[in-house]
Amino acid sequence: MVPGTSRSGATIIGGMFLGLSRKAATDFSFFLAIPTLIGAGVYSLYKERALLSTADIPLFAVGLVFSFISAWLCVRWLLRYISSNSFVPFAYYRIAFGVIVLLTAWSGLVSWAE
């Protein structure tokens, strides 16, 4: 993938290009994200296993529950929105944000170098 490219945006556009409706392509994109996010989370925990203890389990459980609820609410809202609206506002947002990033990098206001 190209850095800065939205994985979900790419899968939604690909699905629509293949003839899926906006809602079906968006559903597919979010279902496709589930194993990816679980894998990334498990891998991250595995890499930091030396820093974890059993006392951290309740904190992880609370974080997992609340992140699941907030993600579910956001995805539910987006799927309802997409079923009756287009992706045009999201395209405008991405273009505007990209212009802001380029202008701040060009002006030297923010250094994006590592």
N, C-alpha and C positions, 0 to 999 in steps of 0.2 A: 504494500500500500504506500501511497505517497504521504509523507508527513503532513499533518494538518487536515487530511481527508477524513470525513465522517464515515465510519464503518456502517452505521445504520443508514445514513444518507445514500451511500453507495449500494447497499443491498435493496433499499426501497426503490431507487431509480432503476436498478437492474431488474427487479421484479415487475415494475411498471413497463419497462421496455419489452419484457417478455409477455405482456398482456394482462398482468394482474391488475386488479383495481387498487386504488390508493390504500383502502383499508386492508385488503388481503396482503399487499406488499408490506405494509407497516406491521401487521400481525406477524408475518414471516420474519421480518427483521428482528422484532423483539423476542420471538421464540428462539431465533438463531443466537441471540445474545446470551441466553441463559447458561448454556454450557461454557461459553467463553468467560463470562464473569465468574462463574463458580471455579473454573480452572485457574483464573488469575488470582482469585482470593485464596484458594488452597495453596498455590505456589508461593504467594507472598507470605502466608503464615509459615510455610515450610522453610523459607529462607530466613525468617526471623525467629525460628523455634528456640534458639538459645536465650532470647529475651523474654519468652513467654513463661508463665507459671500457671498453676491451677487456680490461683487467686484471680487471674484475669478472665476466667470463663464467664462469670456473671456479667462482666462488662461487655464481653463479646456477644453474649446472648441478648442483652438489652439493645446493643447497637444493631444486631442482626434483625431483631423484631421491628425496631423503628425504621430502619432503612428499607426493610421489605414493605412496610405499610406506606411509607412515603413514595417509594418507587411504584407500588401498585396504584396508588391514587393518581400519580402523574401519568402513568401509562394509560390508565382508564380514561382520564381527561383527554389525552392526546388522541386516542382511538376514536372517541366520540367526536372530537373536533375534526379530525381528518375525514370522517364519514360524510360530513356535509360542507367542508371547506377545502381549499387547495393548500398547497405547500408554498405559495407565493410569499406570505409574510416571513416564513423561515428563510427563504432565499434572500429577501431584502436584508434580514438580520445578518446573515452570513456575509453578504457583500459589504454592508456597513461596518461590521466588525473587522473584516479583512482590510478595509481602507484605513480604519483607525490604527490597526497594528502596523501597517506599512508606513503611515504618516509618523507615528511615534518612533519607529526605527529609523526612518529617513531623517527626521529632525534631530535625532540624538537625545530626545527627551528620555527615552528608555533604551538601555542596551540589552539586546536579546542574546548576546554572545555568552557562552558559558565560561 
